[in-house]
Amino acid sequence: MKPRVLLFGALVAGAFVYLTTVAQWNPRRVFGSNPRPTPALYTETTAPPALDPGERNNIEIYNAAAPATVNITSVVYEETWFFQIVPKRGAGSGFLISEDGLILTNSHVIEGDPRELQVTLHDQSRYRAQILANDPRSDLALIKITPRKKLPFLKLGNSDALQVGQKVLAIGNPFGLAGTLTTGVVSALHRTVSDADRTLEDMIQTDAAINPGNSGGPLLDSTGTVIGINTAILGPGGNIGIGFAIPINRAKLMLEWYQTKGSPAPRLGVRVLPVSGDLAELLELPAEGGLLILEVEPGSPAARAGLRGATRRVILYNYRIPVGGDLILAVDGRPVAGRRDAITSALSRKRPGDSLELTIYRDGRTMKVKVPLG
């Protein structure tokens, strides 16, 4: 009896060892005992991310506007210390305003040899460009390519309706990084920006990041229409949260001038300073204030009309202010109320050969001066 029990036990034990090792049989599968699960290192999902309305708006505007934003390169030939002529390649941005290849950009973007002006589209196709209109004084230019197909283009908005605080988006090629989107708000309006070559008035200030290479690209509102042309940054390096754009309504004027056989832009030729209130009274000017003429450009329509600029300087509130010039009270009968853009707005309604009527204060009396525009 005992040998049989031992033999049976040996058979059972051998069968268990065989099943659990060689046949890899797991008794827990039969009796319902599950092993402890291994914790997952990450959670994977195929659901699309939940976007808020602002994010969706940014994406929609970028998808519509990026294909109409272009990269512009030009070549400037410079002389080295060793009297060698070497090419220096410049780069900037621009944007299409028609399906047949009209492009708006900055004047300083296209400086150089016009034979070397090249436009790269969103699909990386490249074209030679020709300059149709160039206004260095306003830093605006219109160029054209001859595409092999109809191109996407952007609609121009109304920069006169802008308000501080509204959302804006900038698209361009900063540092050669094509198709870069930055967002921000309108930080201020009617800014004046000066450098060694020119003074740009009535500029849009924004905190949307603008860097070298963004020049000439579009500044868009939340509807995707162009309200400005990115132009300048504060400081010598890159973005510090203060950038400037030319209002698109000024570019519209250039387009109108081009369509009227390239007539030059009407201009006045003065540099002004808004004064009012206590400052006006301290300068012995009417309290309602106006635009104090600081400088009259020689040979300009203002100079030919006899307008006067500053003759001396005084220090008020720790500022050195040029005084002695005419004070503009009204333009075409409309009080300027210290608005620096009043002259620009009036010129936008004029054509070369028209006249501008200025109401000025000079030597204690008010007079009207008619200025024929060149």
For each residue, the residues with C-beta under 8 A, 3 or more apart:
1: 4 5
2: 5 6
3: 6 7
4: 1 7 8
5: 1 2 8 9
6: 2 3 9 10
7: 3 4 10 11
8: 4 5 11 12
9: 5 6 12 13
10: 6 7 13 14
11: 7 8 14 15
12: 8 9 15 16
13: 9 10 16 17
14: 10 11 17 18
15: 11 12 18 19
16: 12 13 19 20
17: 13 14 20 21
18: 14 15 21 22 23
19: 15 16 22 23 25
20: 16 17 23 24 25 26 27
21: 17 18 24
22: 18 19
23: 18 19 20
24: 20 21
25: 19 20
26: 20 29 30
27: 20 30 31
28: 31 32 33 34 35
29: 26
30: 26 27
31: 27 28
32: 28
33: 28
34: 28
35: 28
36:
37:
38:
39:
40: 43
41:
42:
43: 40
44:
45:
46:
47:
48:
49:
50:
51: 55 56 59
52: 55 56
53: 56 57
54: 57 58 167
55: 51 52 58 59
56: 51 52 53 59 60
57: 53 54 60 61 222
58: 54 55 61 62 169 181 183
59: 51 55 56 62 63
60: 56 57 63 64 224
61: 57 58 64 65 169 220 222 224
62: 58 59 65 66 169 171 181
63: 59 60 66
64: 60 61 67 68 152 224
65: 61 62 68 69 95 154 169 171 218 220 224
66: 62 63 69 122 171 179 181
67: 64 121 122 123 152
68: 64 65 95 96 122 151 152 153 154 218
69: 65 66 93 94 95 96 122 171 172 179 217 218
70: 93 94 95 96 103 119 120 121 122
71: 91 92 93 94 119 120 173 178
72: 91 92 93 94 103 105 109 110 117 118 119 120 129 143 216
73: 89 90 91 116 117 118 120
74: 89 90 91 109 110 111 112 113 116 117 118
75: 87 88 89 90 112 113 116
76: 87 88 89 90 111 112 113
77: 85 86 87 88 112 113
78: 85 86 87 88
79: 83 84 85 86
80: 83 84 85 86
81:
82:
83: 79 80
84: 79 80
85: 77 78 79 80
86: 77 78 79 80
87: 75 76 77 78 116
88: 75 76 77 78
89: 73 74 75 76
90: 73 74 75 76 109 111 112
91: 71 72 73 74 173 176 213
92: 71 72 105 106 108 109 172 173 213 214 215 216 217
93: 69 70 71 72 105 109 171 172 173 213 214 215 216 217 230
94: 69 70 71 72 103 104 105 109 119 143 216 217
95: 65 68 69 70 103 104 105 153 154 171 216 217 218 226
96: 68 69 70 99 101 102 103 151 152 153 154
97: 102 103 104 153 154 156 255
98: 101 102 153
99: 96 150 151 152 153
100: 147 150 151
101: 96 98 127 144 145 146 147 151
102: 96 97 98 132 142 143 144 153
103: 70 72 94 95 96 97 119 129 142 143 144 145
104: 94 95 97 140 141 142 216 229 251
105: 72 92 93 94 95 109 110 141 143 215 216 229
106: 92 109 110 139 140 141 215 216 229 231 246
107: 110 111 134 135 136 138 139 140 141
108: 92 111 136 139 215
109: 72 74 90 92 93 94 105 106 141 215 216
110: 72 74 105 106 107 114 117 131 134 141 143
111: 74 76 90 107 108
112: 74 75 76 77 90 116 117
113: 74 75 76 77 116 117
114: 110 117 130 131
115:
116: 73 74 75 87 112 113
117: 72 73 74 110 112 113 114 128 129 130 131 143
118: 72 73 74 126 127 128 129
119: 70 71 72 94 103 126 127 128 129 143 145
120: 70 71 72 73 124 125 126 178
121: 67 70 124 125 126 127 147 151
122: 66 67 68 69 70 178 179
123: 67
124: 120 121
125: 120 121 148
126: 118 119 120 121
127: 101 118 119 121 145 146 147
128: 117 118 119 145
129: 72 103 117 118 119 143 144 145
130: 114 117 143 144
131: 110 114 117 134 141 142 143
132: 102 142 143 144 258
133: 140 141 142 254 257 258 262
134: 107 110 131 140 141 142
135: 107 138 139 140 141 254 265
136: 107 108 139 198
137: 198 265 267
138: 107 135 200 246 250 254 265
139: 106 107 108 135 136 198 200 231 246
140: 104 106 107 133 134 135 229 246 250 251 254
141: 104 105 106 107 109 110 131 133 134 135
142: 102 103 104 131 132 133 134 254 255 258
143: 72 94 102 103 105 110 117 119 129 130 131 132
144: 101 102 103 129 130 132
145: 101 103 119 127 128 129
146: 101 127
147: 100 101 121 127 150 151
148: 125
149:
150: 99 100 147
151: 68 96 99 100 101 121 147
152: 64 67 68 96 99
153: 68 95 96 97 98 99 102
154: 65 68 95 96 97 218 220 224 225 226
155: 224 225 226
156: 97 225 226 248 251 252
157: 161 221 223 225 226 227 248
158: 161 227 248 249
159: 162 204 227 228 247 248 249 250
160: 247 249 345
161: 157 158
162: 159 166 186 189 204 221 227 247
163: 166 186
164: 185 186 187 188 189
165: 185 186
166: 162 163 185 186 221 222
167: 54 183 184 185 221 222
168: 183 184 185 186 206 208 219 220 221 227 228
169: 58 61 62 65 181 182 183 184 208 219 220 221 222
170: 181 182 183 184 206 208 209 210 214 217 218 219 220 230 243 245
171: 62 65 66 69 93 95 179 180 181 217 218 220
172: 69 92 93 180 210 213 214 215 216 217 218 230
173: 71 91 92 93 176 177 178 179 180 213 214 217
174: 177 180 209 210 211 212 213 214 238
175: 211 212 213
176: 91 173 213
177: 173 174 180 213
178: 71 120 122 173
179: 66 69 122 171 173
180: 171 172 173 174 177 214
181: 58 62 66 169 170 171
182: 169 170 208 209 210
183: 58 167 168 169 170 208
184: 167 168 169 170 187 206 207 208 209
185: 164 165 166 167 168 206 207 208
186: 162 163 164 165 166 168 189 204 205 206
187: 164 184 205 206 207 242
188: 164 191 204 205
189: 162 164 186 202 204 205
190: 201 202 203 339 340 341
191: 188 202 203 204 205 244
192: 199 200 201 202 203 340
193: 199 200 203 231 232 244
194: 198 199 200
195: 198 232
196:
197:
198: 136 137 139 194 195
199: 192 193 194 271
200: 138 139 192 193 194 203 231 232 244 246
201: 190 192 340 341 344
202: 189 190 191 192 247 250 340 341 344
203: 190 191 192 193 200 231 232 244 245 246 247
204: 159 162 186 188 189 191 219 227 228 244 245 246 247
205: 186 187 188 189 191 242 243 244
206: 168 170 184 185 186 187 210 219 228 243 244 245
207: 184 185 187 241 242 243
208: 168 169 170 182 183 184 185 219 243
209: 170 174 182 184 239 241 243
210: 170 172 174 182 206 214 230 232 233 239 243 244 245
211: 174 175 214 233 238 239
212: 174 175 215 233 238
213: 91 92 93 172 173 174 175 176 177
214: 92 93 170 172 173 174 180 210 211 217 230 243
215: 92 93 105 106 108 109 172 212 230 231 232
216: 72 92 93 94 95 104 105 106 109 172 229 230 231
217: 69 92 93 94 95 170 171 172 173 214 229 230
218: 65 68 69 95 154 170 171 172 226 228 229 230
219: 168 169 170 204 206 208 226 227 228 229 230 245
220: 61 65 154 168 169 170 171 224 225 226 227
221: 157 162 166 167 168 169 224 225 227
222: 57 61 166 167 169
223: 157
224: 60 61 64 65 154 155 220 221
225: 154 155 156 157 220 221
226: 95 154 155 156 157 218 219 220 229 248
227: 157 158 159 162 168 204 219 220 221 245 247 248
228: 159 168 204 206 218 219 245 246 247 248
229: 104 105 106 140 216 217 218 219 226 245 246 248 251
230: 93 170 172 210 214 215 216 217 218 219 243 245
231: 106 139 193 200 203 215 216 244 245 246
232: 193 195 200 203 210 215 243 244
233: 210 211 212 238 239 240 242 243 244
234: 240 242 243 244
235: 238 240 242
236:
237: 240
238: 174 211 212 233 235
239: 209 210 211 233 243
240: 233 234 235 237
241: 207 209
242: 187 205 207 233 234 235
243: 170 205 206 207 208 209 210 214 230 232 233 234 239
244: 191 193 200 203 204 205 206 210 231 232 233 234
245: 170 203 204 206 210 219 227 228 229 230 231
246: 106 138 139 140 200 203 204 228 229 231 250 251
247: 159 160 162 202 203 204 227 228 250 251
248: 156 157 158 159 226 227 228 229 251 252
249: 158 159 160 252 253 348
250: 138 140 159 202 246 247 253 254 344 348
251: 104 140 156 229 246 247 248 254 255
252: 156 248 249 255 256
253: 249 250 256 257 265 347 348
254: 133 135 138 140 142 250 251 257 258 265
255: 97 142 251 252 258 259
256: 252 253 259 260
257: 133 253 254 260 262 263 264 265
258: 132 133 142 254 255 262
259: 255 256
260: 256 257 263 351
261:
262: 133 257 258
263: 257 260 351 352
264: 257 352 374
265: 135 137 138 253 254 257 347 352
266: 347 350 351 352 354 373 374
267: 137 300 301 347 373 374
268: 300 301 302 343 347 356 371 373
269: 296 297 299 300 301 302 303
270: 293 294 295 296 297 300 302 307 309 343
271: 199 293 294 295 297 309
272: 291 292 293 294 328 340 343
273: 291 292 294 321 322
274: 289 290 291 292 338 339 340
275: 279 280 283 285 289 290 291 292 327 338
276: 279 280 287 288 289 290 337 338
277: 280 281 287 289
278: 281 282
279: 275 276 282 283 289 316 317
280: 275 276 277 283 285 286 287 288 289 290
281: 277 278 284 285 287
282: 278 279 316
283: 275 279 280 292 314 316 321 323
284: 281
285: 275 280 281 289 290 292 327 361
286: 280 289 290 327 329 361
287: 276 277 280 281
288: 276 280 329 335 337
289: 274 275 276 277 279 280 285 286 327 337 338
290: 274 275 276 280 285 286 327 328 329 330 335 336 337 338 361
291: 272 273 274 275 327 328 336 338 339 340 342 343
292: 272 273 274 275 283 285 310 323 325 326 327 328
293: 270 271 272 296 302 307 308 309 310 325 326 327 328
294: 270 271 272 273 309 310 322 325
295: 270 271 309 310 322 325
296: 269 270 293 300 302 303 307 308 309 325
297: 269 270 271 300 302 303
298: 303
299: 269 303 304
300: 267 268 269 270 296 297 303 304 374
301: 267 268 269 304 305 356 371 372 373 374
302: 268 269 270 293 296 297 305 307 371
303: 269 296 297 298 299 300 306 307
304: 299 300 301 371 372
305: 301 302 369 370 371 372
306: 303 369
307: 270 293 296 302 303 326 358 360 369 371
308: 293 296 311 324 325 326 362
309: 270 271 293 294 295 296 322 324 325 326
310: 292 293 294 295 313 322 323 324 325
311: 308 323 324 325
312: 322 323 324
313: 310 320 321 322 323
314: 283 320 321 323
315: 318 319 320 321
316: 279 282 283 319 321
317: 279
318: 315
319: 315 316
320: 313 314 315
321: 273 283 313 314 315 316
322: 273 294 295 309 310 312 313 325
323: 283 292 310 311 312 313 314
324: 308 309 310 311 312
325: 292 293 294 295 296 308 309 310 311 322
326: 292 293 307 308 309 360 361 362
327: 275 285 286 289 290 291 292 293 360 361 362
328: 272 290 291 292 293 331 336 342 343 358 359 360
329: 286 288 290 335 336 359 360 361 366
330: 290 333 334 335 336 358 359
331: 328 334 336 342 343 346 356 357 358 359
332: 346 356 357
333: 330 357 359
334: 330 331 342 346
335: 288 290 329 330
336: 290 291 328 329 330 331 339 342 343
337: 276 288 289 290 342
338: 274 275 276 289 290 291
339: 190 274 291 336 342 345
340: 190 192 201 202 272 274 291 343 344
341: 190 201 202 344 345
342: 291 328 331 334 336 337 339 345 346
343: 268 270 272 291 328 331 336 340 346 347
344: 201 202 250 340 341 347 348
345: 160 339 341 342 348 349
346: 331 332 334 342 343 349 350 356
347: 253 265 266 267 268 343 344 350 356 373
348: 249 250 253 344 345
349: 345 346
350: 266 346 347 354 356 373
351: 260 263 266 354
352: 263 264 265 266 373 374
353: 372 373
354: 266 350 351 372 373
355: 370 371 372 373
356: 268 301 331 332 346 347 350 370 371 373
357: 331 332 333 368 369 370 371
358: 307 328 330 331 368 369 370 371
359: 328 329 330 331 333 366 367 368
360: 307 326 327 328 329 366 367 368 369
361: 285 286 290 326 327 329 365 366
362: 308 326 327 365 367
363:
364:
365: 361 362
366: 329 359 360 361
367: 359 360 362
368: 357 358 359 360
369: 305 306 307 357 358 360
370: 305 355 356 357 358
371: 268 301 302 304 305 307 355 356 357 358
372: 301 304 305 353 354 355
373: 266 267 268 301 347 350 352 353 354 355 356
374: 264 266 267 300 301 352
